[in-house]
Each structure stands twice: as C-alpha cells, then as structure tokens.
Amino acid sequence: MMKSLIKNKNLWMLFACSTFIVLGCRHRGSESSLQNQGITSQSNVLPWPSRGRFSSPFGMRGGRMHKGIDIAAARGTKIRSVRSGVVEYAGWMRGYGKTVIVNHYNFKTLYAHCYKIYVSKGQNVSTKQVVGTIGRTGNATGNHLHFEYRTMDNKALNPLPFMYRAANQAVAKN
C-alpha cells in the first residue's frame, strides 16, 4: 500500500500534510476501534459535503483538538448532507456558530459555521440535500465549513477515511 501512496501525489500530499489516511489511522490503532463499533471505511463511504478547498485536517491544532476537517469556500456555497437521516440539531452552537447535526442512524455528521441553515430539527433529509450554506459564524476566521463525523455517542472521528474522494483529490466537487 505504501508504494501506491507514493505514486499518487495528491494522496501523498494529504498523508504528509495531515494525520489523515488509513495508514495514519492504523498507526494510531483507531481502525480496530472503528471495526469494534461496526464502522468500516467500506460500509460508510461518504461524498464531500461541499465544494471548496481542504484547508485544515482533523487532529491537534494550536494545542487543542480540532475535531473535524475544514473546507474553505465562498460565503453562500451549498452544504449537502452526506447521507440521509434526521436533523438532530439546527441552530446556534457555542464556538460553532450556526450548526446542523444530522443523525444517520449509525453515525452523525456536524456542519458548522453556516451562513444560512435550510433545515429544522426533526426534519428528514436525503443524501446530498442542501442543509445550509458556508459562512463564518461562531469562532471562524474566514468562510469555511467545519465538518465532523461522530459516532452515535458523539465521539468525533477523522472523517477523511470515510470520504471516497479524499484519496484522489483535496478539492471537493459535487
């Protein structure tokens, strides 16, 4: 697998610049932890939630844990649910600003720093349905989507191993 990582420049850059990728997860032992929860990269392959530029990885940042990934884009860029589910939360959340949390029945996703929210608590959403738009609400220095992948008990996991385009490109396209 390492040989294929080195051959794919985009993947190698993501591996070198962040703690992402499956090898990084295996190194930390979190792959077996995921399997114990019934979560595998193959069973939960997710699309990117928005167009934009991958701007910040999951992991330690400035001495604090950054529990998701950031995708920078212009204000108003559409944010789409990565799977069908039920909106668990839609509103203002300390630090995150305008936030949407979708319960997908075996995992949850969080979409933060929204400029606008287009869904409400209890609403059913479909895969790729627009749930909001990118903004800079809450603790944000610029327009971006903060995207988190969470277990059902709200433990944040690195979302990149679950996202099918992460291995091929750093720029999200819908």
C-alpha positions in Angstrom: 0.0 0.0 0.0 2.9 2.4 0.8 4.1 2.1 -2.9 0.7 3.2 -4.1 0.7 6.1 -1.7 4.0 7.3 -3.0 2.8 7.0 -6.6 -0.3 9.1 -6.1 1.0 12.7 -5.5 -2.3 14.1 -4.2 -2.7 11.2 -1.7 0.9 11.5 -0.6 0.4 15.3 0.0 -2.6 14.7 2.1 -0.8 12.0 4.0 2.3 14.2 4.6 0.2 17.4 5.5 -2.3 15.9 7.8 -2.8 13.0 10.1 -5.5 11.6 7.8 -5.3 8.5 5.7 -5.8 4.9 6.6 -2.2 4.3 7.4 -2.3 7.2 9.9 -5.4 5.6 11.4 -3.8 2.1 11.6 -0.8 3.6 13.3 -3.0 5.1 16.0 -4.9 1.9 16.4 -8.2 3.6 15.6 -9.1 1.2 12.7 -9.7 -1.7 15.1 -11.7 0.7 17.3 -13.8 1.6 14.3 -14.4 -2.1 13.5 -15.4 -2.8 17.1 -18.2 -0.2 16.6 -19.3 -1.8 13.3 -17.9 1.1 11.3 -15.7 0.4 8.3 -14.5 2.7 5.6 -16.0 0.3 3.0 -19.5 0.4 4.6 -19.7 4.2 5.1 -18.2 5.7 2.0 -19.3 9.4 2.1 -19.3 12.1 -0.6 -17.8 15.5 0.2 -20.4 17.8 1.9 -19.4 20.9 -0.1 -17.3 22.3 -2.9 -14.2 24.1 -1.7 -10.6 23.7 -0.7 -9.5 21.3 2.0 -8.0 23.8 4.5 -7.5 22.1 7.8 -7.2 18.5 8.9 -8.6 16.6 11.9 -6.2 16.5 14.9 -4.2 18.7 17.2 -4.1 22.4 16.2 -2.7 25.1 18.3 -2.6 22.9 21.4 -6.3 22.0 21.1 -8.1 19.1 19.4 -9.7 20.1 16.0 -12.5 17.5 15.9 -13.3 17.8 12.2 -12.0 19.0 8.8 -12.4 22.4 7.3 -13.4 23.1 3.7 -12.8 26.7 2.7 -15.2 28.2 0.1 -17.1 31.4 -0.7 -19.9 32.5 1.5 -23.1 31.0 0.3 -21.6 27.8 -1.2 -24.1 25.0 -0.7 -23.5 22.4 2.1 -25.1 19.0 1.4 -25.9 16.1 3.8 -23.6 13.2 3.2 -26.3 10.6 3.9 -30.0 10.5 4.5 -31.1 10.9 8.1 -32.9 13.1 10.6 -31.8 16.6 11.7 -31.0 16.3 15.3 -30.0 19.9 15.8 -30.3 23.1 13.7 -29.3 26.4 15.3 -26.6 28.3 17.1 -24.0 26.3 19.0 -21.2 27.9 21.1 -18.0 28.1 19.1 -19.5 26.5 16.0 -22.0 29.3 15.2 -24.9 28.3 13.1 -24.7 24.5 13.1 -26.6 21.4 11.7 -26.3 17.9 13.2 -27.7 15.1 11.2 -28.3 11.6 12.7 -27.7 9.0 10.1 -28.8 6.1 12.4 -25.3 4.6 12.8 -23.3 7.8 12.8 -23.8 11.5 12.9 -22.4 14.5 11.0 -22.0 18.1 12.0 -21.9 21.1 9.7 -20.7 24.3 11.4 -20.1 28.0 10.7 -23.1 28.1 8.4 -24.2 31.4 6.8 -27.7 30.1 6.4 -29.5 27.0 7.6 -32.2 25.4 5.4 -33.4 22.6 7.7 -35.0 22.3 11.1 -34.8 19.9 14.0 -36.7 16.6 13.3 -36.7 17.1 9.5 -35.8 14.1 7.3 -33.0 14.8 4.9 -31.8 12.9 1.9 -28.3 12.2 0.6 -26.9 15.4 -0.9 -29.8 17.5 0.2 -28.8 21.1 0.9 -28.8 21.7 4.6 -27.2 25.2 4.6 -24.6 27.4 3.1 -21.0 28.1 4.1 -20.3 31.1 6.3 -18.1 32.3 9.1 -20.4 32.3 12.2 -19.1 31.4 15.6 -15.3 31.1 16.1 -14.2 31.3 12.5 -11.6 33.5 10.8 -12.9 33.1 7.3 -15.7 31.4 5.3 -15.5 27.7 5.6 -17.4 24.5 6.5 -16.3 22.7 9.7 -17.3 19.1 9.1 -17.3 16.4 11.8 -18.0 12.7 11.6 -19.3 11.4 15.0 -20.2 8.0 16.5 -23.6 7.6 18.0 -22.2 8.5 21.4 -20.8 11.8 19.9 -17.1 10.8 19.7 -15.5 12.7 16.9 -13.5 10.6 14.4 -11.4 11.7 11.4 -13.9 11.9 8.6 -11.4 11.6 5.7 -11.1 7.8 5.8 -14.9 7.6 5.2 -14.9 10.0 2.3 -14.4 8.4 -1.1 -12.7 11.4 -2.8 -10.2 12.1 -0.1 -7.8 9.6 -1.6 -7.9 11.2 -5.1 -8.2 14.9 -4.6 -8.1 17.6 -2.0 -10.6 19.8 -3.7 -14.2 18.8 -3.1 -16.6 18.8 -6.1 -20.3 18.0 -6.1 
